[in-house]
């Protein structure tokens, strides 16, 4: 059974290499592009309104894995925060979509492949570095 899991992981990795928009990098880049379009469409809007629109776009996305109520609960504090940044919003989206909404499934997969906590932490650090780099390039 583990050989099938390894083959599956290989193909998923290959897909992400060929189509980077499928992974966390694609999610970060997509959110920056959506923000860029919102900013161009509404140049007079406040930063808080633009960031809240980005969050609401995510909550109202038709292909979401969880319910609107669950997502609203996750993002509610951030929606109320008047000092949020683009980085804060994008990280909350990536965190929810890639980690929190897939908690049990993710935990099961990590257990199956025997992932060490340090390896998971290193991977998350890569995500954060990429987010910082992209936000810095944009701003």
C-alpha positions as CSV (number, residue, x, y, z in Angstrom):
1,X,0.0,0.0,0.0
2,X,2.8,2.4,0.7
3,X,4.2,2.1,-2.8
4,X,0.9,3.4,-4.1
5,X,1.1,6.4,-1.6
6,X,4.6,7.1,-2.8
7,X,3.5,7.0,-6.5
8,X,0.5,9.3,-5.6
9,X,2.8,11.7,-3.8
10,X,5.3,11.7,-6.8
11,X,2.5,12.5,-9.3
12,X,1.1,15.3,-7.0
13,X,4.6,16.7,-6.7
14,X,5.0,16.5,-10.5
15,X,1.7,18.2,-11.1
16,X,2.7,21.1,-8.8
17,X,6.0,21.4,-10.6
18,X,4.2,21.5,-14.0
19,X,1.3,23.6,-12.7
20,X,2.6,25.7,-9.8
21,X,-0.8,27.3,-9.4
22,X,-2.0,24.1,-7.8
23,X,0.1,24.5,-4.6
24,X,0.5,27.0,-1.9
25,X,2.6,29.3,-4.2
26,X,-0.3,29.4,-6.7
27,X,-2.7,30.3,-3.8
28,X,-0.4,33.1,-2.7
29,X,0.0,34.4,-6.2
30,X,-3.7,34.2,-6.9
31,X,-4.6,36.2,-3.8
32,X,-2.0,38.9,-4.8
33,X,-3.5,39.0,-8.3
34,X,-7.0,39.3,-6.9
35,X,-5.9,42.1,-4.6
36,X,-4.1,43.8,-7.5
37,X,-7.3,43.7,-9.6
38,X,-9.4,45.0,-6.7
39,X,-7.0,47.9,-6.2
40,X,-7.1,48.8,-9.9
41,X,-10.9,48.5,-10.0
42,X,-11.5,50.5,-6.8
43,X,-8.5,53.0,-6.6
44,X,-10.3,55.1,-4.0
45,X,-11.1,52.3,-1.6
46,X,-9.4,52.1,1.7
47,X,-6.8,49.4,2.4
48,X,-9.1,47.9,5.0
49,X,-12.0,47.7,2.5
50,X,-9.7,46.1,-0.2
51,X,-8.4,43.5,2.3
52,X,-11.9,42.8,3.6
53,X,-13.1,42.3,0.0
54,X,-10.2,39.8,-0.5
55,X,-11.4,37.8,2.5
56,X,-15.1,38.0,1.5
57,X,-14.2,36.8,-2.0
58,X,-12.6,33.8,-0.4
59,X,-15.5,33.1,2.0
60,X,-18.0,33.3,-0.9
61,X,-16.0,31.2,-3.3
62,X,-18.3,28.5,-4.7
63,X,-15.7,25.7,-4.6
64,X,-14.9,26.0,-0.9
65,X,-14.2,22.8,1.1
66,X,-16.0,24.1,4.2
67,X,-19.2,25.9,5.0
68,X,-19.5,29.7,4.8
69,X,-20.3,29.7,8.6
70,X,-17.0,27.9,9.4
71,X,-15.0,30.2,7.1
72,X,-16.7,33.3,8.5
73,X,-15.8,32.1,12.0
74,X,-12.2,31.7,11.0
75,X,-11.9,35.1,9.3
76,X,-14.1,37.1,11.7
77,X,-11.3,38.4,13.9
78,X,-9.3,39.4,10.8
79,X,-12.3,41.1,9.2
80,X,-12.6,43.3,12.4
81,X,-8.9,44.1,12.6
82,X,-8.2,47.6,11.3
83,X,-4.4,47.1,11.3
84,X,-4.3,44.0,9.1
85,X,-1.9,43.8,6.2
86,X,-2.0,42.0,2.8
87,X,0.5,39.5,4.3
88,X,-1.8,38.8,7.3
89,X,-4.8,38.3,5.0
90,X,-3.0,36.0,2.6
91,X,-1.5,33.9,5.4
92,X,-4.9,33.5,7.0
93,X,-6.3,32.3,3.7
94,X,-3.4,29.9,3.1
95,X,-3.5,28.7,6.7
96,X,-7.2,28.0,6.5
97,X,-7.4,26.5,3.0
98,X,-4.3,24.3,3.2
99,X,-4.1,23.4,6.8
100,X,-7.1,24.1,9.1
101,X,-9.9,23.1,6.8
102,X,-8.1,19.8,5.9
103,X,-7.0,19.1,9.5
104,X,-7.9,15.4,9.9
105,X,-7.1,14.6,6.2
106,X,-3.7,16.4,6.5
107,X,-2.9,14.7,9.9
108,X,-3.7,11.3,8.4
109,X,-1.5,11.9,5.3
110,X,1.4,13.2,7.4
111,X,1.1,10.1,9.7
112,X,1.1,7.8,6.7
113,X,4.3,9.2,5.2
114,X,5.9,9.4,8.6
115,X,6.5,13.1,8.5
116,X,8.6,14.5,11.3
117,X,7.4,17.6,13.0
118,X,10.7,19.4,12.1
119,X,10.0,18.6,8.4
120,X,6.5,20.1,8.7
121,X,7.9,23.2,10.4
122,X,10.5,23.5,7.6
123,X,7.8,23.3,4.9
124,X,5.7,25.9,6.7
125,X,8.8,28.2,6.9
126,X,9.2,27.9,3.1
127,X,5.6,29.0,2.7
128,X,6.1,32.0,4.9
129,X,9.3,33.0,3.1
130,X,7.6,32.7,-0.2
131,X,4.7,34.8,1.0
132,X,7.1,37.5,2.4
133,X,9.0,37.6,-0.9
134,X,5.9,37.9,-3.0
135,X,4.2,40.6,-0.8
136,X,7.5,42.5,-0.8
137,X,7.7,42.3,-4.6
138,X,4.2,43.6,-4.9
139,X,4.4,46.5,-2.5
